[in-house]
Protein backbone atom coordinates (compact mmCIF):
# COMPACT_ATOMS: atom_id res chain seq x y z
CA UNK A 1 0.00 0.00 0.00
CA UNK A 2 2.75 2.55 0.77
CA UNK A 3 4.10 1.99 -2.74
CA UNK A 4 0.68 2.68 -4.21
CA UNK A 5 0.46 5.89 -2.15
CA UNK A 6 3.80 7.05 -3.47
CA UNK A 7 2.56 6.32 -7.00
CA UNK A 8 -0.54 8.45 -6.39
CA UNK A 9 1.56 11.28 -5.00
CA UNK A 10 3.93 11.14 -8.00
CA UNK A 11 0.98 11.10 -10.40
CA UNK A 12 -0.54 14.09 -8.62
CA UNK A 13 2.76 15.99 -8.92
CA UNK A 14 2.98 15.26 -12.65
CA UNK A 15 -0.59 16.41 -13.17
CA UNK A 16 0.11 19.57 -11.15
CA UNK A 17 3.25 20.34 -13.14
CA UNK A 18 1.39 19.77 -16.39
CA UNK A 19 -1.34 22.12 -15.24
CA UNK A 20 1.28 24.73 -14.30
CA UNK A 21 2.86 24.45 -17.76
CA UNK A 22 -0.53 24.94 -19.37
CA UNK A 23 -1.15 28.03 -17.23
CA UNK A 24 2.28 29.44 -18.16
CA UNK A 25 1.74 28.72 -21.87
CA UNK A 26 -1.69 30.30 -21.72
CA UNK A 27 -0.27 33.38 -19.98
CA UNK A 28 2.48 33.68 -22.61
CA UNK A 29 -0.06 33.45 -25.43
CA UNK A 30 -2.26 36.07 -23.79
CA UNK A 31 0.73 38.39 -23.27
CA UNK A 32 1.87 37.94 -26.88
CA UNK A 33 -1.65 38.59 -28.09
CA UNK A 34 -1.87 41.76 -25.96
CA UNK A 35 1.48 43.05 -27.27
CA UNK A 36 0.44 42.35 -30.87
CA UNK A 37 -2.87 44.10 -30.30
CA UNK A 38 -1.13 47.12 -28.74
CA UNK A 39 1.27 47.28 -31.68
CA UNK A 40 -1.63 47.17 -34.15
CA UNK A 41 -3.44 49.89 -32.22
CA UNK A 42 -0.31 52.06 -32.10
CA UNK A 43 0.24 51.61 -35.85
CA UNK A 44 -3.38 52.51 -36.56
CA UNK A 45 -3.09 55.58 -34.31
CA UNK A 46 0.03 56.71 -36.18
CA UNK A 47 -1.70 56.20 -39.52
CA UNK A 48 -4.70 58.21 -38.35
CA UNK A 49 -2.47 60.98 -37.01
CA UNK A 50 -0.47 61.08 -40.24
CA UNK A 51 -3.67 61.17 -42.29
CA UNK A 52 -4.99 64.01 -40.12
CA UNK A 53 -1.79 66.03 -40.58
CA UNK A 54 -1.88 65.49 -44.34
CA UNK A 55 -5.57 66.36 -44.44
CA UNK A 56 -4.86 69.61 -42.57
CA UNK A 57 -2.30 70.40 -45.26
CA UNK A 58 -4.88 69.69 -47.96
CA UNK A 59 -3.28 66.39 -49.02
CA UNK A 60 -4.85 62.99 -49.59
CA UNK A 61 -2.97 60.34 -47.56
CA UNK A 62 -3.69 57.57 -50.08
CA UNK A 63 -2.39 59.69 -52.96
CA UNK A 64 0.74 60.61 -51.00
CA UNK A 65 1.38 56.93 -50.26
CA UNK A 66 0.86 56.11 -53.94
CA UNK A 67 3.31 58.82 -55.01
CA UNK A 68 5.92 57.59 -52.52
CA UNK A 69 5.50 54.06 -53.80
CA UNK A 70 5.92 55.26 -57.38
CA UNK A 71 9.06 57.22 -56.46
CA UNK A 72 10.56 54.22 -54.66
CA UNK A 73 9.91 52.01 -57.66
CA UNK A 74 11.43 54.58 -60.02
CA UNK A 75 14.52 54.81 -57.82
CA UNK A 76 14.87 51.02 -57.77
CA UNK A 77 14.65 50.89 -61.55
CA UNK A 78 17.21 53.68 -61.96
CA UNK A 79 19.58 52.06 -59.48
CA UNK A 80 19.22 48.75 -61.30
CA UNK A 81 20.22 50.46 -64.55
CA UNK A 82 23.37 51.80 -62.87
CA UNK A 83 24.29 48.45 -61.35
CA UNK A 84 27.63 47.11 -62.47
CA UNK A 85 31.13 48.46 -62.84
CA UNK A 86 30.82 50.41 -66.13
CA UNK A 87 31.22 54.09 -65.31
CA UNK A 88 30.40 55.16 -68.86
CA UNK A 89 26.77 54.16 -68.33
CA UNK A 90 26.50 57.45 -66.40
CA UNK A 91 27.08 59.50 -69.56
CA UNK A 92 23.53 58.91 -70.76
CA UNK A 93 22.01 60.43 -67.62
CA UNK A 94 23.21 64.01 -68.06
CA UNK A 95 20.36 66.32 -67.03
CA UNK A 96 18.91 63.93 -64.46
CA UNK A 97 19.24 64.36 -60.71
CA UNK A 98 21.70 62.14 -58.80
CA UNK A 99 19.12 61.32 -56.14
CA UNK A 100 16.71 60.09 -58.82
CA UNK A 101 19.46 57.96 -60.33
CA UNK A 102 20.70 56.56 -57.03
CA UNK A 103 24.18 57.86 -57.91
CA UNK A 104 25.46 57.53 -54.35
CA UNK A 105 23.65 54.30 -53.47
CA UNK A 106 25.22 50.86 -53.12
CA UNK A 107 24.34 49.90 -56.71
CA UNK A 108 26.08 52.86 -58.34
CA UNK A 109 29.26 51.97 -60.29
CA UNK A 110 31.22 54.80 -58.59
CA UNK A 111 30.23 53.91 -55.02
CA UNK A 112 33.09 51.45 -54.35
CA UNK A 113 35.59 54.15 -55.37
CA UNK A 114 33.72 56.78 -53.36
CA UNK A 115 33.88 54.58 -50.26
CA UNK A 116 37.57 53.91 -50.77
CA UNK A 117 38.21 57.62 -51.27
CA UNK A 118 36.02 59.05 -48.53
CA UNK A 119 35.60 56.33 -45.92
CA UNK A 120 33.00 57.47 -43.37
CA UNK A 121 32.92 60.88 -45.06
CA UNK A 122 30.62 59.40 -47.69
CA UNK A 123 27.84 60.12 -45.18
CA UNK A 124 28.83 63.80 -45.28
CA UNK A 125 28.71 63.71 -49.08
CA UNK A 126 25.21 62.27 -49.07
CA UNK A 127 24.02 64.82 -46.49
CA UNK A 128 25.64 67.71 -48.36
CA UNK A 129 23.97 66.61 -51.59
CA UNK A 130 20.46 66.81 -50.12
CA UNK A 131 19.69 69.88 -52.26
CA UNK A 132 21.38 69.23 -55.58
CA UNK A 133 21.71 70.22 -59.17
CA UNK A 134 21.38 67.79 -62.06
CA UNK A 135 24.20 65.61 -63.33
CA UNK A 136 25.96 67.85 -65.86
CA UNK A 137 28.89 67.77 -68.28
CA UNK A 138 31.65 70.33 -68.74
CA UNK A 139 34.70 68.34 -69.77
CA UNK A 140 33.79 65.77 -67.09
CA UNK A 141 30.53 64.75 -65.47
CA UNK A 142 29.80 66.69 -62.31
CA UNK A 143 27.18 67.39 -59.68
CA UNK A 144 26.95 70.01 -56.96
CA UNK A 145 24.76 70.35 -53.91
CA UNK A 146 24.37 71.58 -50.38
CA UNK A 147 22.86 70.48 -47.12
CA UNK A 148 19.25 71.56 -46.63
CA UNK A 149 19.02 75.08 -45.15
CA UNK A 150 22.82 75.31 -44.89
CA UNK A 151 23.65 77.19 -48.09
CA UNK A 152 27.34 77.20 -48.94
CA UNK A 153 28.57 76.39 -45.43
CA UNK A 154 27.75 72.68 -45.86
CA UNK A 155 28.07 71.72 -49.51
CA UNK A 156 29.81 69.36 -51.93
CA UNK A 157 30.74 68.70 -55.51
CA UNK A 158 31.66 65.51 -57.38
CA UNK A 159 33.67 65.32 -60.61
CA UNK A 160 33.57 62.07 -62.60
CA UNK A 161 35.83 61.13 -65.49
CA UNK A 162 33.95 58.10 -66.78
CA UNK A 163 36.65 57.07 -69.28
CA UNK A 164 39.65 57.27 -66.96
CA UNK A 165 37.58 56.16 -63.95
CA UNK A 166 38.77 59.08 -61.85
CA UNK A 167 36.94 61.02 -59.17
CA UNK A 168 37.33 64.29 -57.36
CA UNK A 169 35.11 65.11 -54.40
CA UNK A 170 35.03 68.45 -52.63
CA UNK A 171 33.40 68.47 -49.20
CA UNK A 172 32.64 71.81 -47.61
CA UNK A 173 32.09 71.51 -43.87
CA UNK A 174 31.52 74.60 -41.73
CA UNK A 175 32.70 76.67 -44.66
CA UNK A 176 35.98 74.77 -45.03
CA UNK A 177 36.82 72.86 -48.21
CA UNK A 178 38.53 69.46 -48.24
CA UNK A 179 39.32 67.86 -51.60
CA UNK A 180 39.59 64.11 -52.15
CA UNK A 181 41.06 62.79 -55.42
CA UNK A 182 41.76 59.38 -56.88
CA UNK A 183 45.24 58.80 -58.27
CA UNK A 184 45.93 60.14 -61.72
CA UNK A 185 45.90 63.52 -63.44
CA UNK A 186 44.02 66.39 -61.82
CA UNK A 187 40.54 66.85 -63.27
CA UNK A 188 39.66 70.22 -64.78
CA UNK A 189 36.99 71.88 -62.68
CA UNK A 190 33.81 72.89 -64.54
CA UNK A 191 32.83 76.57 -64.48
CA UNK A 192 29.93 75.92 -62.08
CA UNK A 193 32.31 74.33 -59.57
CA UNK A 194 34.80 77.19 -59.99
CA UNK A 195 31.99 79.66 -59.28
CA UNK A 196 30.89 77.66 -56.26
CA UNK A 197 34.40 77.66 -54.80
CA UNK A 198 34.90 81.33 -55.70
CA UNK A 199 31.82 82.25 -53.71
CA UNK A 200 33.16 80.24 -50.80
CA UNK A 201 36.43 82.19 -50.79
CA UNK A 202 34.60 85.51 -50.70
CA UNK A 203 32.55 84.66 -47.62
N, C-alpha and C positions, 0 to 999 in steps of 0.2 A: 504493500500500500504506500509506504513512503516514496518508493520509486515512481509510482503513478502520480503522487502529489507533485513531485519535482517536475514531472512531464507537463502537468497542468500549468504549473507556475511558468515554465519555460515557454509553453504555448501562449500563455497570456502576455508574456513579455514581447514575444514576436509580433503578436497582434497589435499590442500597444505601439511598438516601434513602427509598424506598418502604417498605423493610423496617424502617427506623428509625421511620417514622411508625406502622407497624403495631404495633411494640413499645411505642411511647409510648401509642397508643390502648388497647392491651391493658392496660398498666400503669394507665392512668386508670380503665378499667372495673373492674379488680381493686380499686383503691383505693376507688372509689365503692361497690362491692359490700361491701367490708370495713366502711366507715363505716356503711352502711345496716344491716348485720348487727349491728354494735356498738350502734347506736341501738335496734334491735329488742330486743337482749338487755338493754340498760339499762332500756327501758320495761317489759319483762317482769319484771325484777328489782324495779322500783319497785312494779309491781302486786302481786307476791308479798309484798313487804314490807308494803305497805298492807293487803293481805288478812290477813297475820299479825297486824298491830297490831289490826285490827278484830276478828279472831277472839279475841285475848287479852282484848278488851273485851266479848266475848260478842255480837258483831254479825256479821251475814252480809253480806259485801262486796257480793254481787249485789243484796241488798235495799236496802242503803245507796245503791248506784248508781241503783237504780230510783226510790227516794224523791227523790234529787237531781234526776233527770230530770223527775219529776213536778212538783217545786217550780219548776224552771226554766220548764217549760211553763206553769204557772199564772201565774208572774210575767210571761211574755211576753203571755199573754192579758189580764192586768190592765193592763199597760202599753199594750197596743193599745186597750183601752177608754178609756184616759185621753188617747190621742193626739188632738191638735187644739188649738184655742185657747180652747175654752169652759170657763171656770173652774167654772161651775155644775154641770158633770158630777161634780165632787167631792162635792157635797152628798149624793149617794146612797150614799157610802161611809163615812158616820159609823159608828164601831164597828170598822172594819177597820184593820189596821196599815199605816202608810206604806210599810214595806219590802215588804209583800205587794202593795201597789198599784203600786209603782214611782213613788212620789210625787216622788222627787228624781232620777229618771232623765231621760234626754234626751227621752223621749216625753211627759213630764208637761206639762200646759198651763201650770203656773207656773214651769217651769224657765228659760225665757228671762228672765223677770223676776228670778228668783233670781240668775241669772248676772250680770245687769246690776247688781243691788243689791249682791251680795257679791264679785264677781270671783273671785279664787283662794280666797277664804274659803269658797266653796261646799264645798270639800274638808273644811274644818273642820266645817261643818254636817253633812255626811254621816257623818264620824267620830263626832261628838258625838250622833248619833242612832242609834248602834249598838244601844243598849238603849233601847227606846222604848215609849211608851204608844200606844193606838189614836187614830185621828183622831176628834176629839170636837167638840161644838158647845156654846158658851156665848156667845151673841151672834154670834160668828164661829167659823169652823172653826179648830181649833188642834191642835197635836201637841207633845209634850215628849219629851225623851230625854237620855241621857248616854252618855259614852264608856265602853266596857266596863271595869269595875274602877276607874273614876275617880270614881264618885259625883257629887257636885255641883260638884267642881272643874273638870270638863270636861263641859259640858252645853249644851243649846240648847232653844229653843222657836220655833215658827213659828205666826203668826196669819195667817189667810187670810179676807179679805172677798171672797167669790166674786162678789157683785153689783157692787161698786165696783172690783173687780180691784186690791185693795190688799193689801200684805204688810207684816208686821213680823217681823223675825227677831232673836232675842236669842242671841248667842254668848257662852258663859261659858268663858273660857280662863284656866287657872291661878287660878280663883276670881274673875276679873274679868269683869264684864258689859259687852259692847258691843252697842248696839241699832242695827239697820239698818231704815229705813222707806222705803217708796215715798212719793211726794208725795201729799198729800191730808190728810184729817182723821186725827187720831190714833185708832188702834183701841183699844177698851176691852179691857183684859186680863181674860181669864177667871179665875175664882177659883183654879183649879189653878196657873196661871202666877203669880198673885200670891203664893200659898203658896210656890212654888218660889223666887221672888226674895226673899221674906221670910226663908226659911231661909238663903239665901246671905248676907244682910246680918247674920245672927246668928252667922255662923261666924268 
